[in-house]
Amino acid sequence: MTVKFEAEVNNGNISIPEKLRDQFRDKIKVVVIVKDAKKTEEEPYDIISELIKNPIKDANFVPFKRDEIYDRNL
């Protein structure tokens, strides 16, 4: 059985919502997905994801034409 809910962490504890508590009687497996987590030093910087979220706007930008993309002489 899989149950999904959101909870806040208070002093390292996560409270199971009241309406779900009766469903958990034995040991459970917990998977934590941190919401809106700030990047840590261990995570590599992902420039592609950053640019997708925040594209650079350039008024003078002109995309390559199809022929220019495949031209090996440029």
MIDOSE-1310 file (N, C-alpha, C; in nm, 2 decimals, decimal comma, always signed):
residues 74
mtvk	+0,09/-0,12/+0,00/+0,00/+0,00/+0,00/+0,09/+0,12/+0,00; +0,05/+0,22/-0,08/+0,12/+0,35/-0,08/+0,03/+0,46/-0,04; +0,07/+0,55/+0,05/-0,01/+0,66/+0,09/+0,08/+0,78/+0,07; +0,03/+0,89/+0,02/+0,10/+1,01/-0,01/+0,04/+1,13/+0,07
feae	+0,12/+1,20/+0,14/+0,07/+1,32/+0,21/+0,19/+1,41/+0,24; +0,16/+1,54/+0,26/+0,26/+1,64/+0,29/+0,26/+1,66/+0,44; +0,38/+1,69/+0,49/+0,39/+1,72/+0,64/+0,51/+1,81/+0,66; +0,50/+1,88/+0,77/+0,61/+1,97/+0,81/+0,70/+1,89/+0,91
vnng	+0,82/+1,92/+0,91/+0,92/+1,86/+1,01/+0,93/+1,95/+1,13; +0,90/+1,90/+1,25/+0,91/+1,97/+1,37/+1,01/+1,90/+1,47; +1,12/+1,96/+1,49/+1,23/+1,90/+1,57/+1,26/+1,76/+1,53; +1,27/+1,74/+1,40/+1,31/+1,62/+1,34/+1,20/+1,51/+1,33
nisi	+1,07/+1,55/+1,37/+0,96/+1,46/+1,37/+0,86/+1,50/+1,26; +0,81/+1,39/+1,20/+0,70/+1,41/+1,10/+0,58/+1,35/+1,15; +0,47/+1,42/+1,16/+0,34/+1,37/+1,21/+0,26/+1,31/+1,10; +0,21/+1,19/+1,12/+0,12/+1,13/+1,02/-0,02/+1,19/+1,05
pekl	-0,09/+1,23/+0,94/-0,22/+1,29/+0,96/-0,32/+1,20/+1,03; -0,40/+1,26/+1,11/-0,49/+1,19/+1,20/-0,57/+1,08/+1,12; -0,62/+1,12/+1,01/-0,71/+1,03/+0,93/-0,64/+0,91/+0,87; -0,50/+0,91/+0,87/-0,43/+0,80/+0,82/-0,36/+0,71/+0,93
rdqf	-0,36/+0,75/+1,05/-0,29/+0,68/+1,16/-0,33/+0,54/+1,18; -0,46/+0,51/+1,17/-0,51/+0,38/+1,19/-0,46/+0,28/+1,08; -0,42/+0,33/+0,97/-0,37/+0,24/+0,86/-0,23/+0,19/+0,89; -0,16/+0,25/+0,98/-0,02/+0,21/+1,01/+0,00/+0,14/+1,14
rdki	+0,01/+0,01/+1,14/+0,02/-0,06/+1,27/+0,15/-0,13/+1,28; +0,22/-0,16/+1,17/+0,35/-0,23/+1,18/+0,46/-0,13/+1,13; +0,57/-0,19/+1,10/+0,68/-0,11/+1,05/+0,64/-0,05/+0,91; +0,69/+0,07/+0,88/+0,66/+0,13/+0,75/+0,79/+0,17/+0,69
kvvv	+0,79/+0,18/+0,56/+0,91/+0,23/+0,48/+0,88/+0,38/+0,45; +0,97/+0,47/+0,48/+0,95/+0,61/+0,46/+1,05/+0,66/+0,35; +0,99/+0,73/+0,25/+1,07/+0,79/+0,15/+1,05/+0,94/+0,16; +1,15/+1,02/+0,17/+1,14/+1,16/+0,19/+1,18/+1,24/+0,07
ivkd	+1,09/+1,32/+0,02/+1,12/+1,41/-0,09/+1,12/+1,55/-0,04; +1,23/+1,62/-0,04/+1,24/+1,75/+0,01/+1,18/+1,85/-0,09; +1,08/+1,93/-0,04/+1,01/+2,02/-0,13/+1,09/+2,16/-0,12; +1,11/+2,22/-0,24/+1,18/+2,35/-0,24/+1,31/+2,35/-0,17
akkt	+1,39/+2,24/-0,18/+1,52/+2,24/-0,11/+1,62/+2,33/-0,18; +1,70/+2,39/-0,11/+1,81/+2,47/-0,16/+1,92/+2,37/-0,20; +1,99/+2,41/-0,31/+2,10/+2,32/-0,35/+2,21/+2,31/-0,24; +2,26/+2,20/-0,22/+2,37/+2,18/-0,13/+2,50/+2,18/-0,21
eeep	+2,61/+2,19/-0,14/+2,74/+2,19/-0,21/+2,77/+2,05/-0,28; +2,70/+1,95/-0,23/+2,72/+1,82/-0,29/+2,66/+1,80/-0,43; +2,56/+1,88/-0,46/+2,49/+1,87/-0,58/+2,56/+1,95/-0,69; +2,59/+1,89/-0,80/+2,66/+1,97/-0,91/+2,56/+2,08/-0,97
ydii	+2,62/+2,19/-1,01/+2,54/+2,29/-1,07/+2,49/+2,25/-1,20; +2,36/+2,26/-1,22/+2,30/+2,22/-1,35/+2,26/+2,34/-1,43; +2,35/+2,39/-1,52/+2,32/+2,51/-1,59/+2,20/+2,49/-1,69; +2,18/+2,38/-1,74/+2,07/+2,36/-1,84/+1,94/+2,38/-1,77
seli	+1,92/+2,32/-1,65/+1,80/+2,33/-1,58/+1,78/+2,48/-1,54; +1,88/+2,54/-1,50/+1,88/+2,68/-1,46/+1,83/+2,77/-1,57; +1,89/+2,75/-1,69/+1,85/+2,83/-1,81/+1,71/+2,80/-1,86; +1,67/+2,68/-1,84/+1,53/+2,64/-1,88/+1,43/+2,72/-1,79
knpi	+1,46/+2,73/-1,66/+1,38/+2,80/-1,57/+1,39/+2,95/-1,59; +1,51/+3,00/-1,62/+1,54/+3,14/-1,63/+1,62/+3,17/-1,75; +1,55/+3,17/-1,87/+1,62/+3,19/-1,99/+1,68/+3,33/-2,00; +1,80/+3,34/-2,07/+1,86/+3,47/-2,09/+1,79/+3,54/-2,20
kdan	+1,75/+3,66/-2,18/+1,68/+3,74/-2,28/+1,78/+3,83/-2,35; +1,79/+3,82/-2,48/+1,88/+3,91/-2,56/+1,80/+3,96/-2,68; +1,79/+4,09/-2,68/+1,71/+4,16/-2,79/+1,77/+4,14/-2,92; +1,90/+4,11/-2,93/+1,97/+4,09/-3,06/+1,99/+3,95/-3,10
fvpf	+1,93/+3,86/-3,03/+1,94/+3,72/-3,06/+1,87/+3,68/-3,19; +1,94/+3,60/-3,27/+1,89/+3,55/-3,39/+1,93/+3,40/-3,40; +1,83/+3,32/-3,40/+1,86/+3,17/-3,40/+1,92/+3,13/-3,53; +2,00/+3,03/-3,53/+2,06/+2,98/-3,66/+1,95/+2,92/-3,75
krde	+1,98/+2,94/-3,88/+1,89/+2,87/-3,98/+1,93/+2,73/-3,98; +1,84/+2,65/-4,04/+1,87/+2,50/-4,05/+2,00/+2,47/-4,12; +2,02/+2,54/-4,23/+2,15/+2,52/-4,30/+2,27/+2,56/-4,22; +2,26/+2,66/-4,14/+2,37/+2,71/-4,06/+2,40/+2,61/-3,95
iydr	+2,30/+2,54/-3,90/+2,32/+2,45/-3,79/+2,41/+2,34/-3,84; +2,39/+2,29/-3,96/+2,47/+2,17/-4,01/+2,59/+2,21/-4,10; +2,61/+2,34/-4,12/+2,73/+2,38/-4,20/+2,85/+2,37/-4,12; +2,94/+2,28/-4,16/+3,07/+2,25/-4,09/+3,18/+2,36/-4,12
nl	+3,15/+2,45/-4,21/+3,25/+2,55/-4,25/+3,24/+2,68/-4,17; +3,14/+2,69/-4,08/+3,13/+2,82/-4,00/+3,23/+2,82/-3,89
